[in-house]
Amino acid sequence: MARKSNFTRDEWARIVANSMVASMAITAADPSGLWGLLKESMSGGWALLDVKQDTGANLLAKAVADDLTHAEVRTTAREAMQARFKGAQLSDLRGRAISELRAVSSLLDSKAPEEAAGFKRWLQTVAQRAAEAGNEGGILGFGGVAVSDAERATLVEIMTALGESHQG
């Protein structure tokens, strides 16, 4: 069974940051203003809380959620994200996030094959929840659609990057 100790400090920081990266890809796909951004950001926090409380959750996902309660881990993950996305324009952010998800997917496959599929499903759930968090195209939070076409396309890209199949 894979554990945090299977990874270097830098690798673990990337894995920890990937829940934020999955949400960021969705937000960058179809920015929905301040209120939508807040809702999409908060959805990632709720996903972390849910996985911490789920006794049957993927062990790596639980380890990520537990580790994020420590300031040092949050700082290391934030620094890893800043390094990976430094200088990115909004138009580049989604693509860079998808590339990072793909890279971490490969890392998980090589260093944590027993836990990789479950962790990737959890990342997909994080992305799906971010996509559903804020309505797109409405006015002041009213109207619009729950998941925009751009977000839907990004969800498919995330699944592909994570090596998971999808149904159209």
N, C-alpha and C positions, 0 to 999 in steps of 0.2 A: 504494500500500500504506500502510495506516495505521500510525502509530507513536505512541509516547508523546508526541511533540511536537505531535500533532494535538489534544491536550487541555490544558486549563488545569491548574494544580497541584491545585485542588480536584476537578476532574473525574477526574483520574488517581487521586487518593486514593480516590475512591468506587469506581473500577474495581478498584483493587488490593484494597480491602476486600471486594469482592463474593464472593470465594472463601470468606471467613469468614462473610459474610452468608448464603450458601447453606447452609452447615453449621449456622449458628445457627437457621435456619428449621426444619430437621429436628429439632434438639435441643429446640427450644421446642414442637414439635408433640407430642412424647411423651417428656418428661424420664425418663431411665432410671437415675437415681442417679449417684453419683460415678464408679463404674467405667465405666458407659455413656457418661457425659459425657466422660471422658478418652479413651475409644476413638473417639468421634465427633469430638472435637477433633483427635486425632492423625491421623485419616483425611484431614483437609484438608491437613496437612503432607505426608503421603505423596503426595497428588495434586499438590502443588506440586513435590515432588522428581521425580515421574514425568514431569511436563510439561517440566521442565528437561532431562531426559535423553533425551527423545523428539525425534529429529531432524525428524520430520514433524509436530510439534505446531503448533497455532495460534500465530502469531507474537505476538499480543497476550497470550495465556496465558503464553507463554515470557517475554515482557517483564515481566509481573507477577511470575512466579516469580523471575526474575533480580533485579528491583528489591527484592523482599522480603528479599534478603540484606543490604541496606543499612539500618542503624539509623534513619536519617532518614526513609526511606520507610515503614518499619514504624511509626514514631511518628506520621507524618502520617496513615497509614491508620487507626491506632488512634484518633486524635483525631477523624477523620471519622466513624468508627463511634460513638464516644461521643456526638458531637453529634447524630447521627441518632436514636440510641436512648436518649438521656438521659430518665430518668424512666419508662421503659417497664416495666410490670409483666409478669411471665411470660406472663400471658394475652394481652397485646398484642404481645408480641415477634414471634410468628410472622407476624401480619398486617403489622406494620411491615417485617419482613424481606422479605416478598413484595412490598410496595409499593416498597421500595428496589430490588429486583431488576428490577421493571417499569420504574422510572425509569432505571436504568442501561442496560437493554435499549434504551430509546428513544434514549438518548445514543449508544450504540454504533451504532444504525441510522443516526443522522444524521451522526456524525463518523467512523465507521469501517465503512462498509457492506461492504467487501470481507472484513473480518475478523470481523464481528459474528456471523454464524451459527456459525462454528467456536468462537468464544469462548463463546457461549451453550451450545453442546453440552458444552464443557468444564465450565462451571458446573453443568450438569445431572449430569455425571459426579461432580463434587465432592459434590453433594447426595446422589446415589445411594450413593456410598461411605460417606458419613456415616450414611445410613439403615441400611446393611448392617453397620456397624461394631459395634454392640452389640445383643445380644438384648433384646427387650422382653417384660416380663411374667414373667421367670424369677426364680429365687431364687439370689442370689450368683453370677450369671453362668451358671447352668445352667437349661436349659429355656427356655420362651418362644419367641418367633418372631423371625426375623432382621429383618423389616420389619413394623412394626405397621400396622394400618389407618390410624391417624392420620398416620403417616409416609408411607404410600402416597398418601393424599389430599393431603398437602403436596407430594409430588413432582409430582403432577398440577398443583397450583397453581403450582409453580415453572415447570414447562414452559409453562403458559399465560401466566404473567407474562413469560417470556422470548420469547413469541411463537412457541413451537414446538408442533407438534401432538403428541398423545399417543394411545395406544391403550389402551382400558380393559381 
